[in-house]
Amino acid sequence: MMNIAKEHKVNEQIRVRQIRLIGAEGEQVGIIDTREAMNMAREAAMDLVMVSPQAVPPVCRLLDYGRFRYEQQQNEKENRKRARAQEVKAIKFRVKIDDHDFKTKTGHVRRFLEEGHKVKVTIMFRGRERTHPELGERILVRVAETLADIGAPESNPSMMGMDMNMIMTPKAAPAPKKERGEDSGAAGTEAASPAPAETPAETPASA
């Protein structure tokens, strides 16, 4: 009950004298004594929950608070999942990156794409390097080519300050295409199998 009390006052936690009550079906019951509302909640095997403490008088509602909290937590979980899916990850490269670091950082980008995230790939320029943007473009093209099996650039590279950025977007999983290929292959096998059976049948007829 301690965690519940932090968000809503429930049943005996409601200490005001009168409330505006909303019924279990959303109907307006009106302003009544809190004690009477508590009795109504007990008779209906429900909870009295304060949903608008700032109102005058406070607004309470009859509901199954355990079920309400469960549904609320499920909604919050879905919202967090959507937020994670929409999150844009970021990986930074240097213009003078060696092959080992390139492979390591590209591996990170691949992992993020596999998890369904967009990835902002950034080339950081130092000093005079900024006068040679083609060096950054070359790295970004190399990243896109390396990850072409799982992602694609959302747009052309763009400069922002001392950085050049490119957004990589994950491609859809190719699993359904494989299944269709397998199905068509199986269908072809089945279609081809009757042919040998017809040839022997024609030979005695011609004889």
C-alpha positions in Angstrom: 0.0 0.0 0.0 3.0 2.4 0.5 3.7 2.5 -3.3 0.1 3.0 -4.0 -0.2 5.9 -1.6 2.5 7.8 -3.4 0.3 8.0 -6.5 -3.3 7.8 -5.3 -5.0 7.9 -2.0 -7.1 4.8 -1.6 -9.9 3.8 0.8 -8.8 4.7 4.4 -6.0 7.0 3.1 -8.8 9.4 2.1 -9.2 11.7 5.1 -11.4 14.5 3.7 -15.0 14.8 4.9 -16.7 15.1 1.5 -15.9 14.1 -2.0 -17.4 14.2 -5.5 -18.0 10.6 -6.4 -17.8 9.0 -9.8 -19.4 5.5 -10.0 -17.8 2.3 -11.4 -19.4 2.9 -14.8 -18.3 6.5 -15.0 -21.6 7.9 -13.9 -21.7 11.1 -11.7 -23.0 10.2 -8.2 -22.4 13.7 -6.8 -21.0 15.2 -3.6 -21.4 12.8 -0.7 -19.7 12.1 2.6 -16.5 10.1 2.3 -17.8 7.6 4.9 -20.9 6.9 2.7 -18.7 6.5 -0.4 -16.5 4.0 1.6 -19.6 1.9 2.4 -20.6 2.0 -1.3 -17.2 0.7 -2.3 -17.3 -2.1 0.2 -20.7 -3.2 -0.9 -19.6 -3.2 -4.5 -16.3 -5.1 -3.6 -14.4 -2.2 -5.1 -11.9 0.5 -4.0 -12.5 4.2 -3.4 -9.7 6.0 -5.2 -9.0 9.7 -5.2 -8.3 10.7 -8.8 -8.4 14.5 -8.6 -7.1 15.7 -5.2 -6.9 19.4 -6.3 -10.6 19.7 -7.0 -13.0 21.2 -4.4 -14.2 18.8 -3.1 -11.7 16.2 -4.2 -12.9 13.7 -6.9 -13.0 10.0 -6.1 -14.0 7.0 -8.2 -15.1 3.5 -7.5 -12.9 1.0 -9.2 -10.8 -2.2 -8.9 -7.6 -0.5 -8.0 -5.4 -3.7 -8.4 -6.7 -4.1 -12.0 -6.3 -0.4 -12.6 -2.7 -0.4 -11.5 -1.9 -3.5 -13.6 -3.3 -2.0 -16.7 -1.5 1.3 -16.0 1.8 -0.6 -15.6 1.3 -2.5 -18.8 0.6 0.8 -20.6 3.8 2.3 -19.2 5.8 -0.7 -20.3 4.4 -0.4 -23.8 5.2 3.3 -23.9 8.8 2.6 -22.7 9.2 -0.1 -25.4 8.0 2.3 -28.1 10.3 5.0 -26.8 13.3 2.6 -26.9 12.3 1.5 -30.4 12.2 5.2 -31.5 15.5 6.0 -29.8 18.3 7.2 -32.1 21.7 5.9 -31.1 24.9 7.7 -31.9 28.4 6.5 -32.9 31.3 8.8 -33.6 34.2 8.2 -36.0 37.4 10.2 -36.5 38.6 11.1 -40.0 41.9 9.3 -39.4 40.3 6.1 -38.0 42.3 2.9 -38.3 40.8 -0.4 -39.6 40.5 -1.9 -36.1 38.5 1.0 -34.7 36.4 1.2 -37.8 35.5 -2.5 -37.5 34.7 -2.1 -33.8 32.5 1.0 -34.2 30.8 -0.5 -37.3 30.0 -3.5 -35.1 28.3 -1.3 -32.6 26.2 0.3 -35.4 25.3 -3.1 -36.6 24.1 -4.2 -33.1 21.9 -1.1 -32.7 20.4 -1.7 -36.2 19.7 -5.3 -35.3 17.9 -4.1 -32.2 15.7 -1.9 -34.4 17.2 1.5 -33.6 18.1 4.3 -35.9 21.8 5.2 -35.6 23.4 8.6 -36.2 26.9 8.1 -37.5 29.0 11.2 -36.9 32.4 12.1 -38.4 34.3 14.5 -36.1 36.7 16.8 -37.9 39.7 18.4 -36.3 41.2 21.7 -37.4 42.1 21.7 -41.1 40.4 18.3 -41.6 37.2 20.4 -42.0 38.5 21.7 -45.3 38.4 18.1 -46.7 34.7 17.0 -46.2 35.3 14.3 -48.8 37.3 12.4 -46.3 34.3 12.2 -44.0 32.0 11.3 -46.8 34.3 8.5 -47.8 34.1 7.0 -44.3 30.3 7.3 -44.2 30.0 5.6 -47.6 32.2 2.8 -46.3 30.0 2.4 -43.2 26.8 2.3 -45.4 28.4 -0.3 -47.7 29.6 -2.4 -44.8 26.1 -2.5 -43.3 24.1 -2.6 -46.5 22.7 -6.0 -45.5 21.0 -4.7 -42.4 20.6 -0.9 -42.8 20.5 2.0 -45.2 21.2 5.8 -45.0 18.0 7.8 -44.3 19.5 10.8 -46.3 22.7 12.1 -47.6 25.5 13.1 -45.2 25.1 16.7 -43.8 27.5 19.0 -42.1 26.6 20.5 -38.7 29.4 22.6 -37.1 32.5 20.6 -37.0 30.7 17.3 -37.6 29.3 15.4 -40.5 26.2 13.2 -39.8 24.4 10.4 -41.5 21.3 8.6 -40.1 21.3 4.8 -40.7 17.8 3.2 -40.6 17.4 -0.6 -40.0 16.0 -2.7 -42.9 13.0 -5.0 -42.5 14.0 -8.6 -41.6 14.2 -10.7 -44.7 12.8 -13.8 -43.0 9.4 -13.8 -44.9 11.2 -13.8 -48.3 13.1 -16.9 -47.3 9.9 -18.6 -46.3 8.3 -17.7 -49.7 11.3 -19.0 -51.4 11.1 -22.3 -49.5 7.4 -22.6 -50.3 7.9 -21.9 -54.0 10.7 -24.5 -54.0 8.5 -27.0 -52.3 5.7 -26.3 -54.7 8.0 -26.7 -57.7 9.1 -30.1 -56.4 5.5 -31.2 -56.0 4.6 -29.9 -59.5 7.6 -31.7 -61.0 7.0 -35.0 -59.3 3.9 -36.1 -61.4 5.8 -35.8 -64.7 7.9 -38.9 -64.3 4.7 -40.8 -63.4 3.0 -39.9 -66.7 5.9 -41.0 -68.9 5.7 -44.7 -68.1 1.9 -44.6 -68.5 2.3 -43.3 -72.1 4.8 -46.0 -73.1 2.5 -49.0 -72.9 -0.2 -47.1 -74.8 2.1 -46.4 -77.8 3.3 -50.0 -77.7 
